[in-house]
Amino acid sequence: MTAPPLQEPSADSAPRPSEPPAPSPPTSTSPSPPPGITGSEEPQELTQEARAAQRELFTHAPGFILGSAASFGGSLVGGSQHGVSGGHVTGDVFLGGKTEVHHHGPATDPYVSGQIPGERLAALAAVFVEGPVFAGALERLRRERVLVLSGAHAGGRYAAARMLLHRLGVPAVHALPAETTPAALPGLLGQPGGYVLRDLPLTRNRPLRDTHLYAARDRLEQADGYLVVTVENSPFLLGVTPTRWEPPETADVLRAHVVRRRADDADRLLDLTPVREFLARHAQGPRHPAEAAEFAEALAAYDGSDRAEARLTDFGQAAVEKQCRDRLGDTGTDLRDKAFLIALAVFDRAPYVLAAELADRLFVHFQRLQQPEEPPEIPVFGLSAETRLERAGAEGEMRDEATEWGVVPQFTAFFPREDAPRALLAEVWTGHPSARPALVAWLKDLARDARPVVRTRAAAAAALLARADLPSAIALLIGDWAVSPSFGPRVTAANALTLAQLLDAPVVLRLLTQWCTDTHWARRWTAIRAFGLLAPLRPDLAAPALAALAGRARADNSSPAESANLIESTALLLSVGARRGEMLSELVRLLHHDTPAVRALALNAFVRACDNAEESALVEWYADTGMYEAATARDLATLWRTALGDRAHTRQALSALRTWVRVAQHRADTARALELLLPALVVTAADRDRLCHELRTLRAEDGGPRPPVADHLLALLRPAAATP
């Protein structure tokens, strides 16, 4: 059966794909079950548009998982070279055990900057290692006065930013407040000297644009100042070319700190076996200068004793794993405290109230498993948040939390070490199998929660369990979600498999490929959605994902709901910035496939991707980049011509074209792109007439008169057509 178009061509009143879905209720679908599912079991469910599901996953998944994705490049939580201040290292080496509450923003002026003490800059300069890109970044800052420094989480960007300004010799370095918005930047740069804005939070609704930097540069030239803005790798830098920070080698950072503390015997210390093992572990992985500084502090305290050598040997991951084992195996620890510890691992760097509330649910499951004859008792009032976090070896602070209504302050709980949640969940899953029934029941409860962050964290926990023991995680959790007749559990399964692949869990890619052609319709649906979610995070998997999706379309026996999912998931592949040109080329190749369903999939997915006016959508990418690549421009024009000329897709293609014209009304680069694109779509007189009719009848989004850009494009296509 040929994959259906995005809308029924005869339904004049049907909403166009460019119109965002209503918040509630979402569109209802009824996937056709395979033989063996009775009519009473046929799913009747509420679905979620694929782009919305993708945003939900990106927003709420743990940062350390998304940070491993090639295109994401950093986690969702801020951070750089923490703990190095004034020439010494602060903070705990292991799981931690302290609570800090930071109240940001004074009562009078929310944008007050403070001067960083000179002695702190001097102390940092004494141990700072420049790394491979420092010299180039310094020259660019000296020339342009404004530098955006991007990089992965905990890579030392903030230390580098301060040192860049310090090496320029500015009279003072001012730290701008975290609440600073891009638009407020120029107003804070009125004094001579250097300014650093640490980890500017960027979102789709609050990007950093080149115009913000132009205004800041004008102000800095007047005041003789310099500015460095640090950001994690982000897609919300519009027209901005950041300098990608590359941390220095771990061995160089370690040597610098050890030499400063014990210069006389630094070579002997650096030749110790635990030091060589530490450096070997960090030779291939991501570089975290703060961790090297922490290890240097432990090394500087080495006195030759067995105890001191054991401290070095157990440093890092081994120490975290041992402490997890000790905490979970301690018979003196209350069962409710252990439930809270596990909940913190699932909700690391999420609001504390979520971990506390849902930990009590886990405690109920544990209590029923361990003492089924006794009803569980949960005290309504108990220990303070600070005390509970201290017992769990975690910390807490006030942070901004993104919600669908905007950013709100929340008391956030987190482990000081990013690898602690992974180690905790792996230890529970593999070291305490008796706890599995309670843990599985709890995670299934979380997957049914109404809150997106809870459902996403349940999927992330399942992904971590799959990394530790894939067969058990599939059998007990992910497999059940994947065959659910309900929409929500299948999305959770797709999210879990996506995140498991990012964690390099074994054979996940092979499993997804097999499920794409599985006899069970729900497994096919889950695998198709997972491929669509995975490719934007792992661009190297975009081509295999498209091949698997096209293979499913070749089977030509999909239900309407499965076909719609196939189209949406394939359209998500065109959100891969680094591989969009390659994906367009592959879609053109599919146009010549001998299976009509595969050709229909290519056209439907292309039109679906085009009918999107969100930031970083295909129209924006084409105006910024794609139109300047000859092969990409040729492939895009081929797809547009084919979709417009195909009766089954003409209406949807025209709707998508209206979206591009309306975007062009507000973006000059998009208007220029359409000036070059539209003439390339005209091969016959019918092509010209179709486009001219669409432009003549186009109305503004609010129903007002035709946008001026439509008149301009009309005159370009047929000068006489623009005359009334």
NUZA-321798 format. One record per residue (C-alpha): residue in one letter; x, y, z. Coordinates in steps of 0.05 Angstrom, whole numbers, padded with zeros to 5 digits, always signed. Each point is the difference from the previous one (the first is absolute). Example, Ala and Ser with C-alpha at 12.3 -4.5 7.8 and 13.67 -1.06 7.14 Angstrom:
! residues 2
A+00246-00090+00156/S+00027+00069-00013/
! end
This chain:
! residues 724
M+00000+00000+00000/T+00027+00068-00019/A+00017+00044+00059/P-00055+00052+00008/P+00011+00075-00012/L+00003+00045+00059/Q-00072+00023-00010/E-00058-00026-00039/P-00001+00042-00064/S-00076+00004+00000/A-00006+00027+00071/D-00001+00075-00012/S-00011+00015+00073/A+00057-00044+00025/P+00054+00037+00039/R+00065+00010-00037/P+00065-00030+00026/S+00028+00069+00011/E-00052+00013+00053/P+00025-00024+00068/P-00042-00054+00034/A-00045+00023+00055/P+00028-00013+00069/S-00059-00044+00018/P-00026-00046-00021/P+00052-00026-00050/T-00020-00034-00064/S-00034-00067+00009/T+00023-00059-00040/S-00021-00073-00004/P+00056-00045-00024/S-00024-00064-00033/P+00022-00060+00041/P+00029-00061-00034/P-00038-00066+00000/G-00007-00024+00071/I-00023+00066+00030/T-00075+00001+00006/G-00044+00059-00016/S-00009+00015+00074/E+00075+00005+00007/E+00010+00048-00058/P+00037+00060+00027/Q-00039+00065+00007/E+00051+00050+00025/L+00025+00071+00004/T+00064+00012-00040/Q+00054+00052+00001/E+00031+00033-00060/A+00071-00025-00011/R+00034+00068+00004/A-00034+00013+00067/A+00023-00068+00025/Q+00070+00016-00023/R+00000+00066+00037/E-00026-00035+00063/L+00057-00050-00003/F+00053+00054-00011/T-00027+00043+00056/H-00006-00051+00055/A+00052-00055-00013/P+00061+00001+00046/G+00054+00045-00026/F+00056-00051+00007/I-00036-00046-00050/L-00015+00053-00052/G+00070+00026+00011/S+00028-00062-00033/A-00038+00015-00065/A+00044+00025-00055/S-00047+00055-00023/F-00020+00022+00069/G+00071+00003+00025/G-00017+00018+00071/S-00050-00013+00054/L-00061+00039+00017/V+00027+00022+00066/G+00050+00056+00005/G+00071-00007+00024/S+00072+00006-00019/Q+00063-00002+00042/H-00031-00002+00069/G+00036+00001+00066/V+00064+00036-00020/S+00001+00067+00033/G+00055+00040+00033/G+00052-00052-00017/H-00032-00057+00039/V-00054-00052-00013/T-00066+00002+00037/G-00054-00053+00002/D-00004-00074+00016/V+00038-00052-00040/F-00052-00055+00009/L-00076+00002+00002/G-00001+00062+00043/G-00043+00016+00059/K-00017+00073+00005/T-00057+00046-00017/E+00007+00070-00027/V-00058+00047-00013/H+00016+00057-00046/H-00048+00057-00008/H+00015+00036-00064/G-00020+00071-00016/P+00001+00059+00047/A-00063+00036+00019/T+00016+00064-00037/D+00039-00013-00064/P+00001-00070-00029/Y+00059+00017-00045/V+00056+00018+00048/S+00070-00023-00019/G+00057-00011+00048/Q+00075+00006-00008/I+00038-00066+00006/P+00056+00010+00052/G+00068+00006-00032/E+00032-00050+00048/R-00049-00053-00024/L+00018+00013-00072/A+00074-00003+00017/A-00009-00066+00037/L-00038-00030-00058/A+00053+00025-00049/A+00054-00037+00039/V-00032-00068-00015/F-00038+00014-00065/V+00019-00040-00062/E-00019+00034-00065/G-00019-00058-00044/P+00001-00004-00076/V-00048+00057-00018/F+00018+00051+00053/A+00048+00041-00043/G-00049+00005-00057/A-00057+00019+00047/L+00043+00054+00032/E+00017+00031-00068/R-00073-00001-00021/L-00022+00033+00065/R+00053+00054-00008/R-00024+00013-00071/E-00076-00005+00008/R-00008+00020+00074/V-00057-00052+00007/L+00012-00075+00004/V-00051-00056+00008/L+00036-00060+00029/S-00039-00065-00008/G+00016-00070+00022/A-00021-00063+00035/H-00022-00004+00073/A+00055+00006+00052/G+00053+00016-00052/G+00029+00061+00035/R-00032+00054-00042/Y-00009+00049+00058/A+00072-00006+00023/A+00022+00011-00072/A-00045+00062-00006/R+00031+00032+00061/M+00070-00015-00023/L-00013+00029-00069/L-00019+00066+00031/H+00057-00005+00050/R+00051-00011-00056/L-00026+00062-00037/G+00023+00041+00060/V-00066+00034+00013/P-00003+00042+00063/A-00057-00041+00030/V-00042-00061-00016/H-00074+00006+00016/A-00046-00061+00008/L-00069+00013-00029/P-00060-00031+00036/A-00029-00066-00025/E-00068+00033-00010/T+00027+00044-00056/T-00040-00007-00064/P+00031+00009-00069/A-00040+00064-00011/A+00025+00029+00066/L+00074-00010-00015/P+00017+00068-00031/G-00027+00038+00060/L+00049-00034+00047/L+00064+00016-00037/G+00011+00073+00016/Q+00067-00004+00037/P+00070-00014-00027/G+00027-00070+00014/G-00022-00071-00012/Y-00068-00033+00009/V-00016-00074+00005/L-00070-00029-00004/R+00001-00072+00023/D-00044-00053-00033/L-00052+00045-00031/P-00064-00042-00001/L-00029-00003-00071/T-00067-00027-00022/R-00041-00002-00064/N-00037+00062+00025/R+00063+00036+00025/P+00058-00012-00049/L+00064+00039-00006/R+00000+00038-00066/D+00054+00035-00038/T-00037+00066+00011/H+00010-00008+00075/L+00075-00005-00010/Y+00002+00058-00049/A-00033+00045+00052/A+00047-00025+00054/R+00061+00012-00043/D-00021+00072-00014/R-00006+00013+00075/L+00066-00034+00015/E+00037+00042-00052/Q-00027+00063+00034/A+00020-00024+00069/D+00065-00036-00020/G-00025-00067+00026/Y+00000-00073-00018/L-00053-00054+00010/V+00003-00076+00003/V-00066-00039+00002/T+00003-00075+00015/V-00054-00047-00024/E-00009-00074-00005/N-00005-00026-00071/S-00067+00026-00022/P-00043+00004-00063/F-00026+00068+00023/L+00060+00042-00025/L-00032+00036-00059/G+00050+00032-00046/V+00053-00008+00054/T+00065-00039-00013/P+00027-00022+00067/T+00071-00020+00016/R-00002-00073+00019/W+00038-00010+00064/E+00044-00062+00004/P+00024-00017+00070/P+00075-00012+00011/E+00028-00069+00009/T-00016-00031+00068/A+00074-00015+00012/D+00019+00074-00011/V-00053+00024+00049/L+00021-00051+00052/R+00074+00019-00007/A-00015+00075+00007/H-00037-00010+00065/V+00050-00049+00030/V+00060+00043-00018/R-00033+00060+00035/R-00010-00041+00064/R+00061-00046+00001/A+00049+00023-00052/D+00060-00037+00031/D-00027-00070-00010/A-00053+00011-00054/D+00033-00048-00049/R+00001-00056+00052/L-00073+00011+00018/L-00022+00001-00073/D+00035-00067-00012/L-00041-00037+00053/T-00041-00058-00025/P-00068+00029+00022/V+00018+00064-00038/R+00017-00038-00064/E-00065-00039+00006/F-00039+00065+00011/L+00030+00030-00063/A-00012-00063-00040/R-00074+00002+00018/H-00005+00072-00023/A+00042-00007-00063/Q-00059-00015-00047/G-00060+00028+00036/P-00024+00072+00010/R+00048+00046+00036/H-00024+00031+00065/P+00053+00047+00028/A-00036+00006+00067/E+00006-00075+00011/A+00074+00002-00015/A+00007+00057+00050/E-00036-00041+00053/F+00046-00059-00013/A+00060+00046+00005/E-00023+00022+00069/A-00003-00073+00022/L+00068-00013-00032/A+00031+00060+00035/A-00021-00031+00066/Y+00035-00066-00015/D+00048-00020+00055/G+00021-00069-00023/S-00046-00038+00046/D-00045-00057-00022/R-00060+00041+00019/A+00022+00059-00044/E+00012-00047-00058/A-00069-00031+00009/R-00031+00069-00003/L+00033+00012-00067/T-00019-00069-00026/D-00073+00008+00020/F-00007+00070-00028/G-00054+00013-00052/Q-00047-00051-00027/A+00025-00057+00043/A-00012+00042+00061/V-00070+00018-00023/E-00017-00073-00014/K+00026-00023+00068/Q-00038+00053+00037/C-00064-00020-00038/R+00011-00072+00021/D+00012+00021+00072/R-00062+00044+00004/L-00047-00051-00031/G+00030-00058+00039/D+00001+00034+00067/T-00050-00038+00044/G-00003+00059+00048/T-00028+00047-00053/D-00075+00009+00001/L-00038-00030-00059/R-00033+00068-00012/D+00068+00033-00004/K+00022-00051-00052/A-00063+00014-00040/F+00016+00074+00003/L+00072-00014-00023/I-00025-00039-00061/A-00052+00054-00016/L+00054+00052+00002/A+00039-00040-00051/V-00060+00000-00047/F-00016+00074+00013/D+00071+00027+00004/R+00002+00074-00016/A-00076+00004+00002/P-00044+00034+00052/Y+00010-00030+00069/V-00075-00006+00012/L-00005-00051-00056/A+00053-00044+00030/A-00030+00005+00069/E-00072-00013-00023/L+00016-00058-00045/A+00050-00031+00048/D-00057-00013+00047/R-00036-00038-00055/L+00062-00042-00009/F+00003-00012+00075/V-00071-00026-00002/H+00020-00051-00054/F+00062-00020+00041/Q-00042-00007+00063/R-00052-00044-00034/L+00056-00043-00028/Q+00039-00007+00066/Q-00057-00001+00050/P-00065-00012-00037/E-00039-00012+00064/E+00014+00070+00027/P-00031+00061-00033/P+00053+00052-00017/E+00003+00062+00044/I+00025+00065-00029/P+00007+00059+00048/V-00037+00061-00024/F+00052+00045+00032/G+00072-00023+00006/L+00072+00021-00009/S+00018+00064-00037/A+00022-00001-00072/E+00071+00019+00020/T+00005-00058+00049/R-00027-00051-00050/L+00047+00024-00054/E+00059-00002+00048/R-00017-00072+00018/A-00003-00018-00074/G+00066+00034-00015/A-00034+00050-00046/E-00005+00076-00004/G-00055+00050-00014/E-00005+00071-00026/M-00051+00046-00032/R+00001-00004-00075/D-00045+00021-00057/E-00044-00057-00026/A-00031+00002-00070/T-00075-00011-00002/E-00051+00006-00057/W-00020+00067+00030/G+00070+00028+00008/V+00059-00004+00047/V-00014-00007+00074/P+00048-00005+00059/Q+00004-00069+00033/F+00041-00031+00055/T+00040-00051-00040/A+00034-00062+00027/F+00062-00030-00031/F+00061-00043+00012/P+00066+00038-00004/R+00028-00054-00046/E-00037-00008-00066/D+00015-00075-00002/A-00033-00014+00067/P-00071-00012-00026/R+00026-00049-00052/A+00040-00039+00052/L-00058-00001+00049/L-00051-00027-00048/A+00048-00051-00028/E+00015-00025+00070/V-00074-00006+00018/W-00015-00037-00065/T+00058-00048-00001/G+00022-00003+00072/H-00068-00006+00034/P-00045-00041-00047/S-00049-00012+00057/A-00019+00074-00006/R-00018-00007-00074/P-00075-00015+00009/A-00010+00064+00041/L+00044+00042-00046/V-00035-00025-00063/A-00069+00013+00030/W+00022+00070+00021/L+00028+00018-00068/K-00063-00024-00034/D-00039+00046+00046/L+00045+00058-00019/A-00011-00014-00074/R-00075+00012+00011/D+00010+00066+00036/A-00032+00062-00030/R+00064+00041+00006/P+00047-00002-00060/V+00063+00005+00043/V-00022-00061+00040/R-00015-00042-00061/T+00066+00020-00033/R+00041-00015+00062/A-00033-00069+00003/A+00024-00012-00071/A+00070+00025+00018/A+00003-00047+00060/A-00020-00058-00044/A+00055+00020-00049/L+00052-00002+00056/L-00026-00068+00022/A+00005-00024-00072/R+00073+00022-00002/A+00013-00042+00062/D-00042-00061-00021/L-00035+00007-00067/P-00038-00067-00003/S-00032+00010+00068/A-00018+00073-00014/I-00034-00020-00065/A-00036-00059+00031/L-00025+00035+00062/L-00010+00072-00021/I+00012+00024-00071/G-00030-00060-00035/D-00066+00007+00038/W-00004+00075-00016/A+00016-00014-00073/V-00060-00046-00011/S-00049+00042+00039/P-00065+00017-00037/S+00004+00069+00032/F+00041+00056-00030/G+00036+00025+00062/P+00038-00064+00019/R+00023-00009-00072/V+00029+00070+00000/T+00035-00016+00066/A+00029-00063-00033/A+00024+00040-00060/N+00032+00052+00046/A+00034-00055+00041/L+00030-00033-00061/T+00022+00067-00028/L+00036+00017+00065/A+00028-00070+00007/Q+00033+00007-00069/L+00030+00067+00022/L+00029-00037+00060/D+00031-00051-00047/A-00042-00057+00027/P+00015-00062-00041/V-00040-00023-00062/V-00054+00054+00007/L+00008+00021-00073/R-00008-00072-00023/L-00062-00008+00044/L-00032+00062-00029/T+00014-00023-00071/Q-00033-00068+00014/W-00060+00032+00034/C-00012+00043-00061/T-00024-00063-00036/D-00028-00037+00061/T-00066-00036-00006/H-00028+00041+00058/W-00026+00068-00023/A+00018+00033+00067/R+00072-00021-00002/R+00005+00027-00071/W-00030+00066+00024/T+00049+00005+00058/A+00061-00014-00044/I-00022+00050-00053/R-00009+00055+00052/A+00067-00017+00033/F+00037+00007-00066/G-00032+00069-00011/L+00022+00022+00070/L+00069-00029-00004/A+00025+00029-00066/P+00000+00074+00022/L+00042-00020+00060/R+00047-00046-00038/P+00007+00027-00071/D+00045-00058-00019/L-00062-00045+00008/A-00045+00042-00045/A+00014-00040-00063/P-00010-00069+00033/A-00063+00027+00032/L-00028+00023-00067/A+00017-00068-00031/A-00038-00036+00056/L-00060+00046-00007/A-00001-00008-00076/G+00004-00075+00010/R-00062+00002+00044/A-00037+00041-00053/R+00018-00052-00052/A-00041-00051+00038/D-00062+00040-00021/N-00046-00028+00054/S-00001+00056+00051/S-00061+00025+00036/P-00017+00075-00007/A+00028+00015+00069/E+00065-00038-00015/S+00007+00035-00067/A-00009+00068+00034/N+00053-00019+00051/L+00046-00022-00056/I-00009+00067-00035/E+00012+00041+00063/S+00061-00040+00020/T+00030+00006-00069/A-00013+00075+00000/L+00040+00005+00065/L+00061-00023-00038/L+00000+00066-00036/S+00011+00035+00067/V+00072-00026+00000/G+00039+00063-00016/A+00066-00034-00018/R-00035-00052-00045/R-00058+00038-00031/G+00032+00004-00068/E+00015-00074+00002/M-00072-00016+00021/L-00028+00042-00057/S+00044-00038-00049/E-00025-00066+00028/L-00073+00022-00006/V+00012+00018-00073/R+00028-00070-00010/L-00063-00030+00031/L-00043+00038-00051/H+00025-00050-00051/H-00015-00062+00042/D-00043-00052-00034/T-00046-00004+00061/P-00054+00054+00000/A-00004+00000+00076/V+00074+00018+00006/R-00008+00057-00050/A-00061+00025+00039/L+00039-00004+00065/A+00056+00044-00028/L-00049+00053-00025/N-00044-00001+00062/A+00060+00006+00046/F+00031+00056-00041/V-00065+00040+00000/R-00009-00013+00074/A+00069+00026+00015/C-00011+00062-00044/D-00065+00018+00034/N+00034+00023+00063/A+00017+00072+00018/E+00034-00013+00067/E+00070+00023+00013/S+00054-00043-00034/A-00053-00031-00045/L+00017-00021-00071/V-00020+00067-00029/E+00049+00036+00046/W+00056-00048-00014/Y-00010+00006-00075/A+00003+00075+00003/D+00062-00001+00044/T+00039-00057-00031/G-00034-00045-00049/M-00012+00050-00056/Y+00075+00011-00006/E+00014-00074-00013/A-00014-00016-00074/A-00017-00074+00011/T-00046+00016+00058/A-00036+00055-00037/R-00010-00046-00060/D-00027-00057+00044/L-00047+00046+00038/A-00028+00029-00065/T-00010-00071-00027/L-00040-00019+00062/W-00042+00064-00003/R-00015-00009-00074/T-00019-00073+00009/A-00045+00014+00060/L-00035+00059-00033/G-00011-00041-00064/D-00026-00063+00034/R-00075+00001+00008/A+00002-00037+00066/H+00047+00052+00030/T-00015+00066-00036/R-00045+00027+00054/Q+00047-00015+00057/A+00060+00027-00040/L-00037+00065-00013/S-00016+00006+00074/A+00074-00010+00016/L+00018+00053-00053/R-00046+00049+00035/T+00039-00013+00064/W+00065+00018-00035/V-00029+00063-00030/R-00025+00023+00068/V+00068-00013+00030/A+00030+00041-00056/Q-00044+00059+00020/H+00042+00005+00064/R+00068-00025-00023/A+00038+00032-00058/D+00045-00061-00010/T-00062-00044-00009/A-00028+00049-00051/R+00065-00003-00038/A-00001-00076+00002/L-00071+00000-00030/E+00021+00048-00054/L+00050-00053-00023/L-00043-00060+00014/L-00067+00017-00032/P+00026+00009-00071/A+00034-00067+00006/L-00068-00032+00014/V-00029+00024-00067/V+00008-00051-00056/T-00068+00006-00034/A-00052+00053-00007/A-00043-00039+00049/D+00055+00005+00052/R+00002+00076-00009/D-00075+00007+00003/R-00004-00042+00063/L+00052+00041+00037/C-00029+00066-00023/H-00070-00020+00021/E+00026-00019+00069/L+00037+00065+00009/R-00059+00042-00025/T-00049-00034+00048/L+00048-00001+00060/R-00024+00038+00061/A+00037+00020+00063/E-00002-00048+00059/D-00053+00044+00033/G-00043+00000-00063/G+00024+00069-00020/P+00022+00023-00069/R+00052-00036-00041/P+00070+00009+00028/P+00045+00046-00041/V+00051-00055-00009/A-00053-00039-00040/D-00007+00059-00048/H+00075+00002-00008/L+00004-00074-00016/L-00060+00006-00048/A+00036+00054-00038/L+00061-00044-00003/L-00038-00060-00028/R-00044+00038-00050/P+00005+00076-00001/A-00071+00007-00028/A-00028-00044+00055/A+00012+00052+00053/T-00044+00051-00036/P-00072+00002+00025/
! end
